[in-house]
């Protein structure tokens, strides 16, 4: 007897992705393989589901009605499986996670790699980008985000901590130019500055009395990645304002010296977020629990 669910999940993925190519990427299949699955499904149903051209695709009237029912059926199946798991089954399957570049590579990835080592049937797909991804639209199960949660209405979240930023510089630079003792003493100093879309992000810093001052740094280099900024500071290009957790790592090795700690405003919340759902698969739950347990110690040093 033909499996009546054969091809259903692939069909839903094609519709959600908006293209055969993107669906194939999410499913780890070739575009040709996805096309064959949909063709077999249409043949079994005796109906055309998707209008396809070389440049676009759209649902037929039958396809739209079938898609809506398939989404509900798959949601029920997912809920049933999650309910049966009840935390008893070891995490398995593919978990897609979106992570910010430096924090994701240095803090989150090691936690997820340890998780994968403990659960061999769990496949974790990590995507590193500072772009704000759409979890539902792009097919991610989880994301770690630093800063404001703009789409919090559609997402559930758990707080991992707060990211502060601090000022540091290489010992060689400080030996040559001296250690600044106040924010006024930083004015006109060489520095490596974060730039977003070509615009330099100003240094609004808090002094010891709590007052906020805009420090005027002379940037020879500007970059859009905090790891690259830290590397440039290590090379002696001046003061660098980087996340406190990252500066701590370089201070421990002696490559950078802490000049002023936790002085930037405002601090940024760090959260792990996921699409709101009634039932959570064990693969998602165990990843969230691992991050909540291990990340705070990495950023509170």
KOLRO-178479 format. One record per atom (N, C-alpha, C): residue number from 0; x, y, z; residue in one letter. Coordinates in steps of 0.001 Angstrom, whole numbers, plus 500000, padded with zeros to 6 digits. Example, Ala and Ser with C-alpha at 12.3 -4.5 7.8 and 13.67 -1.06 7.14 Angstrom:
// KOLRO-178479
0:513190:494310:507800:A
0:512300:495500:507800:A
0:513200:496700:507800:A
1:512850:497750:507080:S
1:513670:498940:507140:S
1:512900:500030:507870:S
// end
This chain:
// KOLRO-178479
0:500847:498803:500000:X
0:500000:500000:500000:X
0:500877:501240:500000:X
1:500538:502199:499151:X
1:501319:503420:499050:X
1:501226:504220:500344:X
2:502363:504725:500805:X
2:502384:505565:501992:X
2:501716:506897:501669:X
3:500598:507172:502310:X
3:499833:508375:501976:X
3:500523:509649:502426:X
4:501539:509538:503288:X
4:502283:510724:503706:X
4:503533:510956:502864:X
5:503802:510025:501944:X
5:504999:510136:501127:X
5:504966:511431:500312:X
6:505964:512284:500496:X
6:506067:513519:499736:X
6:505385:514709:500369:X
7:504571:514490:501404:X
7:503801:515588:501992:X
7:504723:516631:502629:X
8:505665:516172:503443:X
8:506566:517116:504105:X
8:507402:517882:503081:X
9:507830:517191:502025:X
9:508603:517857:500980:X
9:507754:518913:500276:X
10:506502:518589:499993:X
10:505593:519540:499360:X
10:505430:520792:500218:X
11:505215:520617:501516:X
11:505063:521759:502420:X
11:506341:522587:502456:X
12:507484:521911:502459:X
12:508753:522629:502483:X
12:508948:523445:501216:X
13:508551:522902:500070:X
13:508672:523631:498806:X
13:507814:524888:498823:X
14:506601:524754:499320:X
14:505704:525913:499383:X
14:506245:526951:500358:X
15:506681:526521:501535:X
15:507187:527455:502544:X
15:508453:528160:502070:X
16:509316:527427:501368:X
16:510583:527998:500904:X
16:510377:528945:499724:X
17:509341:528689:498929:X
17:509090:529549:497786:X
17:509828:529142:496534:X
18:510660:528112:496645:X
18:511381:527623:495464:X
18:511857:526194:495702:X
19:512005:525458:494616:X
19:512518:524089:494705:X
19:513964:524095:495188:X
20:514734:525082:494719:X
20:516163:525128:495051:X
20:516374:525340:496546:X
21:515648:526307:497136:X
21:515807:526579:498563:X
21:515288:525419:499403:X
22:514189:524814:498975:X
22:513674:523648:499694:X
22:514678:522505:499669:X
23:515311:522300:498508:X
23:516319:521240:498388:X
23:517482:521486:499337:X
24:517891:522754:499453:X
24:518992:523094:500366:X
24:518616:522786:501805:X
25:517393:523137:502192:X
25:516952:522892:503577:X
25:516808:521403:503865:X
26:516458:520622:502852:X
26:516228:519190:503040:X
26:517474:518343:502786:X
27:518572:519018:502410:X
27:519809:518299:502071:X
27:519600:517333:500909:X
28:518836:517775:499911:X
28:518579:516993:498705:X
28:518972:517818:497490:X
29:519026:517186:496334:X
29:519246:517930:495105:X
29:517907:518499:494638:X
30:517974:519542:493810:X
30:516751:520128:493282:X
30:515986:519092:492448:X
31:516730:518268:491723:X
31:516111:517241:490903:X
31:515342:516239:491753:X
32:515929:515853:492887:X
32:515273:514890:493769:X
32:513972:515463:494323:X
33:514001:516744:494706:X
33:512780:517384:495216:X
33:511715:517429:494124:X
34:512133:517778:492905:X
34:511190:517822:491791:X
34:510526:516478:491546:X
35:511291:515400:491659:X
35:510745:514060:491437:X
35:509741:513681:492529:X
36:510022:514097:493774:X
36:509090:513810:494872:X
36:507751:514489:494615:X
37:507797:515757:494204:X
37:506556:516493:493940:X
37:505818:515887:492747:X
38:506558:515489:491719:X
38:505922:514881:490540:X
38:505221:513582:490914:X
39:505862:512760:491756:X
39:505228:511507:492188:X
39:503987:511777:493018:X
40:504053:512808:493874:X
40:502908:513157:494705:X
40:501731:513599:493825:X
41:501999:514437:492827:X
41:500943:514904:491929:X
41:500346:513737:491133:X
42:501210:512814:490729:X
42:500721:511656:489969:X
42:499818:510798:490849:X
43:500219:510588:492103:X
43:499409:509767:493010:X
43:498057:510418:493289:X
44:498057:511759:493423:X
44:496817:512473:493725:X
44:495966:512710:492481:X
45:496610:512646:491323:X
45:495874:512918:490092:X
45:495506:514372:489949:X
46:496368:515274:490485:X
46:496078:516709:490432:X
46:497382:517491:490377:X
47:497373:518583:489651:X
47:498534:519490:489636:X
47:498460:520370:490885:X
48:499546:520390:491637:X
48:499591:521156:492880:X
48:500306:522486:492715:X
49:501351:522492:491873:X
49:502193:523681:491735:X
49:502352:524019:490263:X
50:502069:525291:489911:X
50:502402:525799:488587:X
50:503891:526117:488581:X
51:504638:525554:487650:X
51:506085:525763:487619:X
51:506500:526359:486283:X
52:507324:527408:486350:X
52:507988:527945:485166:X
52:509466:528005:485479:X
53:510268:528446:484544:X
53:511713:528525:484779:X
53:512058:529595:485809:X
54:511149:530559:486018:X
54:511471:531677:486908:X
54:510605:531747:488166:X
55:509494:531050:488193:X
55:508612:531194:489347:X
55:507789:529934:489576:X
56:507136:529898:490725:X
56:506216:528818:491042:X
56:505048:529394:491820:X
57:503887:528782:491681:X
57:502713:529220:492427:X
57:501797:528023:492616:X
58:501005:528065:493678:X
58:500096:526974:493965:X
58:498866:527045:493064:X
59:498401:525890:492631:X
59:497109:525814:491959:X
59:496021:525903:493024:X
60:494782:525993:492608:X
60:493689:526024:493573:X
60:493661:524732:494383:X
61:493844:523603:493697:X
61:493920:522321:494410:X
61:495129:522303:495342:X
62:496237:522852:494859:X
62:497460:522874:495655:X
62:497297:523674:496928:X
63:496612:524813:496860:X
63:496399:525654:498039:X
63:495571:524917:499080:X
64:494486:524295:498635:X
64:493627:523565:499569:X
64:494382:522393:500201:X
65:495164:521679:499374:X
65:495918:520528:499879:X
65:497004:520990:500856:X
66:497670:522099:500522:X
66:498731:522630:501388:X
66:498195:522958:502778:X
67:497060:523627:502851:X
67:496501:524023:504147:X
67:496188:522807:505011:X
68:495685:521764:504392:X
68:495390:520551:505160:X
68:496681:519822:505569:X
69:497658:519838:504676:X
69:498945:519186:504984:X
69:499629:519857:506162:X
70:499602:521194:506200:X
70:500225:521929:507306:X
70:499583:521526:508624:X
71:498257:521444:508640:X
71:497569:521051:509878:X
71:497899:519612:510264:X
72:497964:518735:509272:X
72:498259:517324:509558:X
72:499667:517150:510106:X
73:500637:517846:509497:X
73:502019:517736:509967:X
73:502178:518336:511359:X
74:501447:519413:511629:X
74:501507:520013:512964:X
74:500983:519028:514015:X
75:499923:518323:513685:X
75:499381:517336:514612:X
75:500361:516183:514828:X
76:500986:515742:513754:X
76:501975:514666:513875:X
76:503163:515108:514737:X
77:503627:516339:514490:X
77:504750:516860:515276:X
77:504376:516955:516749:X
78:503164:517412:517016:X
78:502708:517521:518402:X
78:502624:516144:519052:X
79:502120:515169:518293:X
79:501995:513808:518830:X
79:503366:513228:519159:X
80:504333:513416:518260:X
80:505679:512900:518496:X
80:506326:513571:519695:X
81:506156:514910:519786:X
81:506746:515632:520914:X
81:506126:515176:522231:X
82:504814:514924:522214:X
82:504129:514467:523422:X
82:504598:513077:523821:X
83:504815:512206:522834:X
83:505288:510858:523123:X
83:506713:510867:523661:X
84:507522:511792:523092:X
84:508911:511869:523560:X
84:508935:512150:525050:X
85:508229:513212:525440:X
85:508128:513551:526856:X
85:509480:513622:527536:X
86:510526:513932:526780:X
86:511851:514019:527353:X
86:512528:512681:527544:X
87:511863:511590:527112:X
87:512438:510267:527357:X
87:513403:509838:526267:X
88:513165:510289:525035:X
88:513997:509831:523928:X
88:515191:510752:523731:X
89:516324:510171:523416:X
89:517519:510970:523184:X
89:517293:511884:521987:X
90:517808:513115:522027:X
90:517632:514052:520914:X
90:518169:513462:519619:X
91:517434:513673:518534:X
91:517851:513166:517238:X
91:517300:514072:516148:X
92:517811:513882:514938:X
92:517331:514669:513812:X
92:518165:515913:513592:X
93:517729:516719:512631:X
93:518468:517908:512228:X
93:517977:519141:512977:X
94:518905:519879:513580:X
94:518603:521109:514299:X
94:519328:522259:513610:X
95:518574:523192:513023:X
95:519168:524334:512322:X
95:519209:525538:513262:X
96:520421:526100:513420:X
96:520628:527179:514389:X
96:521317:528357:513701:X
97:520805:529561:513920:X
97:521417:530784:513408:X
97:522159:531477:514549:X
98:523431:531840:514295:X
98:524276:532396:515349:X
98:524989:533651:514875:X
99:525196:534634:515782:X
99:526011:535794:515428:X
99:527464:535372:515247:X
100:528210:536132:514461:X
100:529538:535688:514033:X
100:530477:535371:515191:X
101:531000:536384:515872:X
101:532038:536152:516880:X
101:531494:535397:518086:X
102:530383:535854:518633:X
102:529818:535187:519806:X
102:529413:533758:519474:X
103:528870:533566:518285:X
103:528471:532223:517879:X
103:529651:531288:517740:X
104:530712:531762:517108:X
104:531879:530910:516868:X
104:532621:530592:518161:X
105:532786:531603:519036:X
105:533641:531431:520207:X
105:532913:530914:521446:X
106:531624:531214:521579:X
106:530896:530824:522785:X
106:529838:529744:522530:X
107:528997:529960:521518:X
107:527868:529056:521325:X
107:528282:527750:520651:X
108:529109:527845:519598:X
108:529488:526640:518860:X
108:530108:525564:519753:X
109:531020:525907:520686:X
109:531567:524853:521554:X
109:530498:524132:522382:X
110:529477:524866:522832:X
110:528397:524240:523596:X
110:527630:523258:522713:X
111:527320:523684:521487:X
111:526556:522821:520586:X
111:527385:521627:520113:X
112:528686:521816:519948:X
112:529536:520687:519561:X
112:529596:519644:520670:X
113:529668:520097:521912:X
113:529634:519151:523041:X
113:528301:518422:523089:X
114:527228:519134:522761:X
114:525905:518517:522730:X
114:525840:517443:521653:X
115:526385:517753:520474:X
115:526409:516773:519385:X
115:527261:515562:519750:X
116:528319:515783:520482:X
116:529188:514675:520903:X
116:528442:513744:521860:X
117:527585:514332:522702:X
117:526825:513506:523659:X
117:525664:512776:522997:X
118:525198:513309:521867:X
118:524029:512724:521206:X
118:524352:512473:519730:X
119:524918:511336:519415:X
119:525381:511051:518040:X
119:524287:511101:516985:X
120:523018:510926:517363:X
120:521936:510950:516373:X
120:521401:512361:516137:X
121:522007:513345:516785:X
121:521607:514734:516616:X
121:522532:515404:515599:X
122:521952:515952:514548:X
122:522721:516659:513518:X
122:522457:518149:513665:X
123:523507:518924:513976:X
123:523343:520363:514214:X
123:523939:521144:513048:X
124:523095:521951:512433:X
124:523481:522781:511290:X
124:523591:524217:511786:X
125:524826:524748:511891:X
125:525049:526097:512406:X
125:525322:527067:511258:X
126:524603:528178:511261:X
126:524792:529228:510266:X
126:525231:530496:510988:X
127:526386:531060:510594:X
127:526949:532214:511288:X
127:526717:533485:510474:X
128:525989:534418:511049:X
128:525721:535688:510383:X
128:525255:536708:511414:X
129:525606:537961:511204:X
129:525092:539031:512055:X
129:523787:539598:511491:X
130:523317:539044:510382:X
130:522042:539456:509814:X
130:520893:538879:510647:X
131:519827:539663:510785:X
131:518653:539201:511523:X
131:517836:538281:510625:X
132:517932:536981:510868:X
132:517230:536026:510013:X
132:515781:535893:510457:X
133:514920:535493:509519:X
133:513536:535156:509825:X
133:513491:533655:510082:X
134:513302:533260:511328:X
134:513411:531845:511687:X
134:512409:530980:510939:X
135:511161:531425:510886:X
135:510130:530621:510244:X
135:510339:530590:508743:X
136:510557:531774:508157:X
136:510690:531875:506704:X
136:511906:531112:506194:X
137:512997:531124:506985:X
137:514240:530522:506527:X
137:514487:529134:507120:X
138:513536:528628:507877:X
138:513609:527247:508325:X
138:514565:526962:509456:X
139:514746:527926:510387:X
139:515629:527696:511533:X
139:514819:527260:512750:X
140:515404:526361:513536:X
140:514769:525913:514767:X
140:515080:526842:515933:X
141:516290:527390:515925:X
141:516760:528236:517027:X
141:517628:529360:516471:X
142:517750:530428:517269:X
142:518731:531476:516962:X
142:519205:532069:518275:X
143:520444:532517:518293:X
143:520951:533302:519415:X
143:521044:534743:518929:X
144:520443:535653:519674:X
144:520405:537052:519253:X
144:520941:537967:520344:X
145:521681:538975:519902:X
145:522231:539979:520801:X
145:521534:541302:520497:X
146:520866:541864:521498:X
146:520155:543116:521285:X
146:518650:542935:521366:X
147:517938:543955:520919:X
147:516493:543988:521029:X
147:515820:542882:520205:X
148:514805:542265:520772:X
148:514035:541246:520062:X
148:512867:541932:519360:X
149:513078:542297:518104:X
149:512069:543087:517389:X
149:510825:542274:517055:X
150:510995:540982:516784:X
150:509848:540155:516407:X
150:509454:539215:517538:X
151:509479:539724:518761:X
151:509254:538881:519935:X
151:507841:538315:519997:X
152:506888:538935:519287:X
152:505517:538437:519329:X
152:505407:537046:518728:X
153:506245:536753:517742:X
153:506184:535447:517076:X
153:507216:534468:517613:X
154:508032:534912:518578:X
154:509112:534077:519088:X
154:508984:533861:520593:X
155:509445:532706:521021:X
155:509663:532455:522447:X
155:511146:532665:522712:X
156:511498:533021:523939:X
156:512897:533357:524225:X
156:513277:532977:525646:X
157:514566:532677:525815:X
157:515139:532538:527160:X
157:516414:533356:527208:X
158:516565:534068:528280:X
158:517702:534986:528436:X
158:518968:534205:528773:X
159:520057:534552:528074:X
159:521350:533922:528341:X
159:522283:534840:529134:X
160:521981:536134:529153:X
160:522830:537063:529879:X
160:522838:538427:529224:X
161:523830:539230:529588:X
161:523962:540588:529077:X
161:525368:540767:528524:X
162:525455:541390:527358:X
162:526766:541692:526774:X
162:527127:543153:527040:X
163:528235:543332:527755:X
163:528810:544658:527947:X
163:529971:544823:526970:X
164:530429:546043:526795:X
164:531648:546257:526011:X
164:532664:547016:526842:X
165:533927:546752:526570:X
165:535040:547350:527304:X
165:536091:547848:526322:X
166:537026:548610:526841:X
166:538098:549187:526018:X
166:539408:548489:526355:X
167:540149:548100:525320:X
167:541448:547479:525525:X
167:542423:547891:524442:X
168:543681:547556:524660:X
168:544729:547862:523674:X
168:545897:546916:523903:X
169:546758:546816:522898:X
169:547931:545947:523008:X
169:548957:546561:523958:X
170:549695:545735:524691:X
170:550740:546254:525571:X
170:551741:547132:524822:X
171:552073:546770:523584:X
171:553038:547555:522809:X
171:552520:548956:522524:X
172:551232:549077:522211:X
172:550649:550393:521948:X
172:550656:551236:523219:X
173:550262:550646:524340:X
173:550206:551385:525597:X
173:551601:551780:526081:X
174:552586:550931:525816:X
174:553956:551264:526207:X
174:554456:552488:525445:X
175:554031:552631:524219:X
175:554486:553742:523379:X
175:553677:555016:523621:X
176:552368:554881:523860:X
176:551500:556059:523940:X
176:550941:556318:525337:X
177:551170:555422:526272:X
177:550670:555609:527622:X
177:549253:555085:527792:X
178:548915:554780:529047:X
178:547577:554268:529349:X
178:546654:555441:529664:X
179:545543:555596:528943:X
179:544611:556686:529252:X
179:543987:556485:530624:X
180:543952:557555:531420:X
180:543438:557433:532785:X
180:542012:557939:532903:X
181:541495:558578:531855:X
181:540127:559080:531869:X
181:539579:559068:530453:X
182:538266:559302:530310:X
182:537679:559368:528976:X
182:538242:560543:528194:X
183:538489:561684:528878:X
183:539082:562832:528191:X
183:540450:562478:527627:X
184:541153:561606:528333:X
184:542493:561211:527895:X
184:542444:560309:526663:X
185:541253:559752:526358:X
185:541119:558906:525169:X
185:540885:559719:523898:X
186:540419:560971:524054:X
186:540130:561801:522875:X
186:541350:561935:521976:X
187:541164:561684:520697:X
187:542248:561845:519733:X
187:543181:560653:519650:X
188:542930:559627:520446:X
188:543794:558432:520404:X
188:543515:557614:519137:X
189:544519:556821:518729:X
189:544319:555870:517639:X
189:543370:554769:518117:X
190:542575:554265:517193:X
190:541668:553197:517570:X
190:541166:552429:516370:X
191:540569:551281:516647:X
191:539916:550460:515628:X
191:538425:550530:515926:X
192:537648:550963:514947:X
192:536247:551305:515193:X
192:535316:550376:514426:X
193:534203:550032:515066:X
193:533171:549232:514404:X
193:532407:550120:513431:X
194:532198:549604:512214:X
194:531438:550327:511201:X
194:530304:549448:510719:X
195:529109:550028:510635:X
195:527939:549286:510155:X
195:527443:549956:508882:X
196:527442:549212:507772:X
196:527012:549736:506472:X
196:527781:551005:506111:X
197:529068:551023:506445:X
197:529921:552149:506088:X
197:529889:553299:507072:X
198:529011:553261:508067:X
198:528905:554343:509051:X
198:529602:553930:510348:X
199:530516:554779:510825:X
199:531226:554486:512057:X
199:530285:554592:513257:X
200:530353:553616:514141:X
200:529528:553631:515349:X
200:530262:554448:516413:X
201:529644:555528:516918:X
201:530346:556408:517873:X
201:530620:555725:519201:X
202:531618:556237:519891:X
202:531973:555721:521208:X
202:531288:556575:522278:X
203:530123:556168:522705:X
203:529433:556811:523824:X
203:529747:555996:525063:X
204:530580:556554:525931:X
204:531106:555809:527075:X
204:530667:556450:528384:X
205:530623:555628:529426:X
205:530223:556072:530760:X
205:531472:556190:531631:X
206:531655:557349:532264:X
206:532830:557522:533125:X
206:532550:556967:534517:X
207:533516:557132:535407:X
207:533401:556537:536744:X
207:532247:557130:537556:X
208:531818:558351:537207:X
208:530721:558989:537936:X
208:529361:558672:537326:X
209:529367:557905:536209:X
209:528121:557551:535557:X
209:527726:558481:534433:X
210:528501:559543:534209:X
210:528213:560470:533129:X
210:528614:559862:531782:X
211:527865:560223:530731:X
211:528127:559685:529408:X
211:528838:560734:528557:X
212:529899:560311:527910:X
212:530686:561201:527063:X
212:530952:560518:525728:X
213:530903:561279:524652:X
213:531266:560753:523338:X
213:532762:560981:523130:X
214:533510:559886:523072:X
214:534958:559952:522894:X
214:535277:559979:521402:X
215:536149:560905:521026:X
215:536521:561065:519613:X
215:537805:560296:519329:X
216:537633:559115:518738:X
216:538759:558248:518399:X
216:539210:558549:516967:X
217:540507:558421:516730:X
217:541055:558601:515381:X
217:541234:557216:514749:X
218:540264:556791:513917:X
218:540320:555416:513395:X
218:541120:555300:512098:X
219:542196:554539:512164:X
219:542899:554216:510918:X
219:542227:553018:510246:X
220:541621:552167:511082:X
220:540928:550982:510572:X
220:539500:550971:511095:X
221:538554:550587:510257:X
221:537177:550343:510695:X
221:536738:548996:510131:X
222:535964:548257:510907:X
222:535584:546893:510535:X
222:534170:546610:511024:X
223:533542:545590:510431:X
223:532186:545228:510860:X
223:532147:543891:511576:X
224:533272:543494:512179:X
224:533336:542229:512915:X
224:534203:542432:514149:X
225:533662:542112:515338:X
225:534393:542400:516573:X
225:535636:541529:516725:X
226:535614:540317:516183:X
226:536800:539468:516243:X
226:537937:540097:515448:X
227:537625:540648:514270:X
227:538643:541317:513450:X
227:539159:542574:514149:X
228:538263:543299:514839:X
228:538692:544486:515585:X
228:539672:544096:516689:X
229:539368:543013:517397:X
229:540278:542550:518451:X
229:541639:542178:517876:X
230:541658:541513:516718:X
230:542920:541121:516091:X
230:543728:542346:515689:X
231:543057:543388:515192:X
231:543753:544616:514815:X
231:544327:545313:516040:X
232:543587:545272:517145:X
232:544096:545862:518382:X
232:545330:545112:518868:X
233:545295:543791:518783:X
233:546464:542985:519161:X
233:547673:543366:518315:X
234:547433:543720:517063:X
234:548519:544107:516151:X
234:549032:545514:516413:X
235:548416:546238:517377:X
235:548951:547535:517774:X
235:548319:548741:517124:X
236:547114:548609:516576:X
236:546483:549731:515880:X
236:545711:550663:516810:X
237:545868:550503:518109:X
237:545274:551446:519040:X
237:544207:550845:519926:X
238:543360:551723:520473:X
238:542307:551299:521372:X
238:541210:550572:520602:X
239:540582:549623:521260:X
239:539485:548887:520637:X
239:538362:548729:521650:X
240:537142:548951:521190:X
240:535970:548716:522029:X
240:535325:547419:521557:X
241:535392:546388:522376:X
241:534898:545067:522003:X
241:534112:544476:523173:X
242:533324:543429:522930:X
242:532581:542815:524033:X
242:533496:542424:525184:X
243:533007:542638:526395:X
243:533832:542372:527577:X
243:534283:540925:527653:X
244:533397:539996:527276:X
244:533764:538576:527327:X
244:534911:538274:526367:X
245:534969:538985:525230:X
245:536029:538764:524248:X
245:537330:539399:524724:X
246:537244:540591:525275:X
246:538444:541246:525793:X
246:539070:540431:526919:X
247:538220:539825:527756:X
247:538733:538998:528849:X
247:539603:537859:528323:X
248:539204:537266:527197:X
248:539980:536171:526613:X
248:541373:536630:526211:X
249:541461:537805:525598:X
249:542753:538314:525164:X
249:543577:538818:526349:X
250:542901:539343:527374:X
250:543629:539812:528553:X
250:544299:538652:529285:X
251:543641:537484:529288:X
251:544209:536320:529959:X
251:545494:535844:529291:X
252:545605:536046:527977:X
252:546811:535634:527254:X
252:547877:536731:527229:X
253:547508:537936:527695:X
253:548442:539050:527682:X
253:548508:539792:526360:X
254:547662:539409:525392:X
254:547692:540064:524083:X
254:547049:541438:524111:X
255:546070:541631:525008:X
255:545440:542932:525199:X
255:545422:543269:526683:X
256:545389:544561:526962:X
256:545292:545056:528336:X
256:543952:545773:528491:X
257:543252:545490:529564:X
257:541992:546169:529844:X
257:542279:547614:530239:X
258:541746:548556:529482:X
258:541908:549978:529764:X
258:540718:550502:530562:X
259:539522:550128:530153:X
259:538320:550518:530897:X
259:537251:549455:530684:X
260:536691:548944:531778:X
260:535765:547830:531685:X
260:534304:548239:531720:X
261:533485:547533:530961:X
261:532024:547670:530972:X
261:531573:549135:530985:X
262:532026:549872:529991:X
262:531796:551317:530003:X
262:530859:551806:528906:X
263:530472:550929:527994:X
263:529638:551374:526882:X
263:528157:551268:527230:X
264:527374:552139:526608:X
264:525928:552129:526794:X
264:525240:551891:525462:X
265:524089:551220:525468:X
265:523583:550433:526605:X
265:524107:549009:526516:X
266:524107:548252:527625:X
266:524430:546823:527506:X
266:523348:546122:526696:X
267:523696:545003:526087:X
267:522774:544314:525188:X
267:522367:542953:525757:X
268:521076:542686:525730:X
268:520570:541392:526156:X
268:520971:540316:525147:X
269:521309:539127:525653:X
269:521579:537966:524803:X
269:520492:536934:525079:X
270:519806:536501:524028:X
270:518707:535546:524171:X
270:518846:534407:523174:X
271:518358:533246:523548:X
271:518129:532176:522582:X
271:516642:532216:522262:X
272:516300:532215:520982:X
272:514905:532376:520562:X
272:514518:531250:519615:X
273:513209:530979:519556:X
273:512691:529944:518661:X
273:511234:530270:518345:X
274:510728:529772:517228:X
274:509326:530037:516885:X
274:508393:529474:517953:X
275:507386:530261:518314:X
275:506428:529796:519323:X
275:505709:528544:518815:X
276:505646:527544:519672:X
276:504984:526299:519312:X
276:504408:525662:520568:X
277:503345:524905:520381:X
277:502709:524276:521540:X
277:503580:523167:522115:X
278:504232:522433:521235:X
278:505082:521326:521672:X
278:506502:521556:521174:X
279:507457:521256:522013:X
279:508856:521454:521657:X
279:509569:520106:521524:X
280:510187:519818:520369:X
280:510930:518565:520215:X
280:512105:518502:521194:X
281:512500:517297:521542:X
281:513591:517132:522506:X
281:514897:517708:521985:X
282:515114:517681:520649:X
282:516350:518239:520092:X
282:516443:519734:520366:X
283:515304:520428:520295:X
283:515292:521865:520563:X
283:515431:522135:522050:X
284:514700:521375:522836:X
284:514730:521579:524284:X
284:516128:521359:524859:X
285:516804:520313:524420:X
285:518114:520016:525009:X
285:519140:521068:524608:X
286:519023:521630:523397:X
286:519942:522682:522968:X
286:519729:523946:523794:X
287:518478:524316:524009:X
287:518171:525497:524820:X
287:518703:525315:526238:X
288:518445:524151:526825:X
288:518900:523889:528200:X
288:520412:523967:528304:X
289:521118:523436:527302:X
289:522579:523471:527329:X
289:523096:524907:527266:X
290:522482:525726:526421:X
290:522914:527121:526295:X
290:522633:527904:527571:X
291:521452:527694:528156:X
291:521099:528399:529386:X
291:522039:528011:530524:X
292:522470:526766:530528:X
292:523342:526288:531600:X
292:524795:526776:531444:X
293:525293:526829:530206:X
293:526729:527052:529995:X
293:527126:528462:529565:X
294:526258:529173:528846:X
294:526652:530473:528314:X
294:526886:531537:529376:X
295:526031:531651:530422:X
295:526247:532736:531393:X
295:527648:532806:531984:X
296:528259:531658:532249:X
296:529604:531665:532834:X
296:530639:532211:531851:X
297:530367:532125:530544:X
297:531306:532607:529544:X
297:531299:534124:529412:X
298:530188:534763:529769:X
298:530078:536210:529555:X
298:530085:537020:530838:X
299:530108:536325:531978:X
299:530092:537035:533257:X
299:531451:537103:533923:X
300:532505:536776:533151:X
300:533838:536778:533740:X
300:534289:538213:534046:X
// end
